[in-house]
Each structure stands twice: as structure tokens, then as C-alpha cells.
Amino acid sequence: MERLTAKTPDMVRKEIWSHMLAYNVLRSVMEQASPLLHYERNRLSLQGGSATLSANSCIISNNIERDTATTLRPFAPRYCL
């Protein structure tokens, strides 16, 4: 979150909350993945986790059920559609 793009105070709050939610979801996934990777939790970086998630977003979005995929389609990367 380098800068906020929202113009109203309500949208700024929503944008901050969405960044906090994304951070916590990513950290939770990293926490669950660390024993599978045989890494200590403190050796996994947030930037590396974010890059891995971005690199595998096509695989993740293609594995979503069809009825859910239409709901999440706006969030899928353009090159996966």
C-alpha cells in the first residue's frame, strides 16, 4: 500500500481494511505453508509470498468452481481469462 486512491473518508477506511485483510490472508497462508516447505516461519518473506501468489494466480483461479468463478472473474488477472 504505497498510496491510497480513494477520495472520501469512507472509501479510505475500506481501502485500508482491504489492505489489512489481504496482508492477514497472505500471512495466514504463509503460516500454513511453512511446515509443508520445511521452512521456519521467520524465514518466509511477505514479498516472496506475494510474488508466489501472483505467479500462481492463474492456477488458483482456474481451479475455482464454475459458479464461483463468475463471481470472482473481475479479480482474476486479465491473462487468465
Secondary structure, DSSP 8 states (H G I E B T S, - for coil): -------SHHHHHHHHHHHHHHHHHHHHHHHHHHHHHT--GGGS-HHHHHHHHHHTHHHHHHTS-HHHHHHHGGGS-GGG-
